[in-house]
Amino acid sequence: MKHSFVRKLFLLCAVVPFIGAVSAQKPIKALLITGQNNHNWKVSHAAIKQILENARLFTVDLAVSPEKGQDMSQFILDFTPYQLVIVDYNGDAWPEETNKRFTEFVKNGGGAVVYHAADNAFANWKEYNEMTALGGWEGRDEKAGPYVYWKDGKIVKDYSPGSGGSHGNQHQYVLTLRDPKHPIVNGLSAKWKHAQDELYDRMRGPGNIANLLYTAYSDESTKGSGREESLLFTVEYGKGRIFHTMLGHAGATLEDNTAMFCTGFQVTLLRGAEWAATGKVTQKVPKDFPTETEATYRKNYK
């Protein structure tokens, strides 16, 4: 009996420090910038916050800008407490001091996520466009850089004149993997069906994509470009890592939010955010990840 008690005590002592080490692991501290958008930012930012925090990998603070047309001069942000910044913003220019601080944050090794219409923002801010690689609308044309799409097994940079940024009818579409070894997508399906969403096409910009992760065909039958468009990719800027996702058009409410319910959208967002912040992905491939023929949904954002 004595030996049995000693053995149990030894096993308990061995396990307790391990449990403590796991619980002591700090979540990634993130800042989500929102407050203006041509999309429903009140839904999108709330959904993103829930997705990130429900995964128990992140804590998310909010920076909500003044309303469009209001005084922006006091919207000065401090990025120093954070490992990650998520941009859910398309609106009035930030103060130059905030632009400078954000640029330095990323250049010095901070992580960033560019989400959906955030790549429409700041057409005249050179550094921001280098951080997003591709953008649309807001007067972008050939002066902004080439169209960038996938053709014949490689990335094409097309310097033809024309406006940047469009999309056809919202619909379900299949994404195709282009860089299977990258940590964000390693182990994910080679093809998977995304929920009904906008499919951004004819995007253009500096085109400095580091890793093209997934593309999707913008079918002319849905008023698309007829090209295989670059929808998920990474960008390197200084020492910083950026994950750019063009998916996730916000719905009318958190309960009516089809594109952001998509498991594929949520999983790639989480994996991209972790990679941008840390350079690695610790998350396992989930069993409910969509297949080529069937989209799957997480309506509780976890």
N, C-alpha and C positions, 0 to 999 in steps of 0.2 A: 504493500500500500504506500509506503514511504517513497519508494522509487517511482511509483506511478505519479504521485503528487509532485515530486521534483521535476519529472519529465514534462508534466502539464504546465508547471510554472515557467520552465525554460521556453517552451513553445509560445506561451503568452508574451513573455518578455521579447521574444524575437519578432512577434507579429506587431506589437504596439508601435515601435519606432517606424515601421514601414507604413502603417496606417497614418501616423502623424505626418510622415513625409509627403504622402499624397494630399492630405487635407491642407497642408501648408503651401502647396503650389499656388502661386498667385495667378488669378485670371488676367488676361490681357486687358489693359486699360485703353479704352477707345473713346474717341470724340466723333460724334455724328453731327455734321453741319447741314442745316436745313432752314426752311422758313420762307423761301420763294421758289417757285417752279411753275412751268407751264403744265405740269402734271399734278396729281393730287398728293402733295407732299405731306399733308396731315395723316394720310393713310400710309404712305410709303415709309416715312421715318418711324412710325409706330410699329409697323410690321418688321422692319429691319432690326429695330431695338429688341423686339421679342425674339426673333430668330437667333440673334447673337447671344442674348442673355439666357435663353432657354437651353442653349447648348452647354452652359456653365463653363465656357471658355473665355468669356468676355464680361467686362462691366462697361456700360455705355453711358457717357454723359452727352447732353444735348447742347448745341449752340444754335439757337433759333434767331435768325436775322430779323431786323425790322421789316415791315410790310413793303411791298413794291412802291417806290416813289417816296418813301420816308427817309429821314436822315440816317445815313449809314456810318457817319463819322465815328461813332462810338463802338462800332462792331469790330473791336480789336481783340483778337483771340490769342490765347496763350497755349501753345502746342507742347510745351516742355514736359507736362506730366504724362504724356501719352506715348504709347507704342504704335498706335494706329489711328488714322483719320479716315472716316467714311464721308464722301461728298454726295449728298442728296440735295443738290442745289442748282438752280438755273434761274438767274435773275440779275438784279442790279449789281454793279461792280462792288467788290469789297474795298475797304480802305487800303491804300498802298502799303501801310504798315503790316496789315494782315497778309497781303499777298507776299510780302518779303518774308514774313515769319513762316508761312506755309512752305514757300520755296526752300528755305533753309532747313526746315524740319525734314522734308523728303530728301534733300541733297545730302544731309548729314546722317541718313540711315533710317528715318522714320518710314513706316508703312502707310500705304494709302489704298483705298478702294474707291474707284470711280463707278458710280451706279447709274445706269440707264441715262436719263436726260442730263445728268451732270456733264456729259461730254458735249452738250450743246452750249455750255456756259463759256463766258470769257473769251470770245473769238479773238480779241485783240491782246490777250495776255500771253506773250510768247512762251514763257516758262510753263504755264499751265497746259498749253497745247502740246508741249513736249512731254509733259507728264501723262497726258491722256492718249497721245499718239494719233488718235482719230477723233473727229468731231463732226457735227452737222449743224445746218441751219445758221441763224444769226449772221447772214451775209457771207458765209464761207463759200469760196470758189477756188479756182486753180491757184490763186495766190496763197491759199492756206496749205497747199501741198497736194500730193497725188491721191486719187482713189486707191484704196488698197483692198484687194480681194484675192481669192484662191482660184487658181486655174491650172490645169495640167500638172497637178502635184506640187505646186509651189506658190509662194506669195507673189502677186503681181502688183507693181506700182504703176498706175495708169495716170499720166499727166495730161490727159485730155481736158479741155475746158469744160466748165459746167458747174452748177451749184452743188453744194455738199449737203447731204442729209435728206432722206426721204424714207417712207415705209408704205407698204400696201395695206390691204385689209388685215385686221387681226385674225389670226388663225393658229391652229396647232401646226408645228413643224418639227422636223428631225434635225438634231445637231450631230455633226460628225467630228470625231476626235482627230486631231492633227499632230499632237505631241504627247504620245502615251506615257513617256518616261517622266514628264514633269510632275513634281510632288502634288500639285493641286488636283490633277486628273488621273494620277497613277492608280490603276485598278478600276476606274469608272468605265461605264459602257462605251464601246467604240461608236455606237449610235444610240441616241435616246430621244424619245418624243417629248417635246416641251408643250406645256399647256397653252391655251389660246393667248396670244401675245402680239405685240408689235414686233416686226422683224426689221430692224434698222438696216438700210442699204444706202449705197452711194455716199458712204462716209469718207471724208478725206482729211488730211492733216500731215504732220511731219512724217508719219508712217513708221516711226521708230519702234516697231513691235519687237520685243525680245523673244517671246515664245507665243506662237499662235496655238491656242488650246482647242477651241471648237469653232467650226464654221456651220452655216446653214444656207441652203439654197433659197434664194428669194425668187419665187416662181412668178413668172409674168402673168399667170392665170389669177393671181391674187394682187395684181397691179404692182409686182415687184420688179427688181432690176434685171432678172435673168442671170444673176451672178451668184457664186458661192461666197457669201459675205463673212467677214471676220467679226465674230460676236463676243468671244471670250479670249482674252490674251493678257500677257504681262508686259510691263514696261520697266526699264531700268532708268533711274535718274540720279546721277551721283551715286551715293551709297544706298539710296532708297529703292524699295520694291513697290510696284504698283500692280494691283489686279483690277482690270477693267472688264465689267460685265455690262452688255447692252440689253440684257433681259430684265423683265420684271415691271412692266407697265402697271401702275397702281389702279385698283378698282375704286368703286364708289365708297365702299366702307371696308373696315377690317374683316367683316363677315362676307363681303362680296368682292373678292380680290384674287381672281383665278390665277393670273400669271405669277403672283407671289406665293400662292398656295403650292405651286409646283415643287415637288420634291427635288427635281433636278436644279431648279433655281436656288432653293434653300441650301442644298448640299454644296453646290459650287461656290455660293456666296460665303459659306462658313469656311470651306477649305481655302478659298482665295484670301479671305481675311486673315486666317491664321498664318498662311504663308507670307503674306505681305508684312505682317508684324514680326515674325520670327525666322523666316527663311525655311521653315519645315512644316509638315502636316502630320499631326499625330492621330487624326480621326480615322476610324475604320470605314471601309466602304459599306454603306447601309444596305440591308436586304430589300428595302422598298424603293431603291433607285429605279427610275423608269427604264423601260425597254424601248427598242426601236418601234414597237407597234402600240405601246400603251403608256400614256402619261400617268403619273401617280401624284397624290396630293397629301399635304400636311396642313390641314385647315386650322390646327391649333398652334401652328408655327413652331412645332418641335417634333 
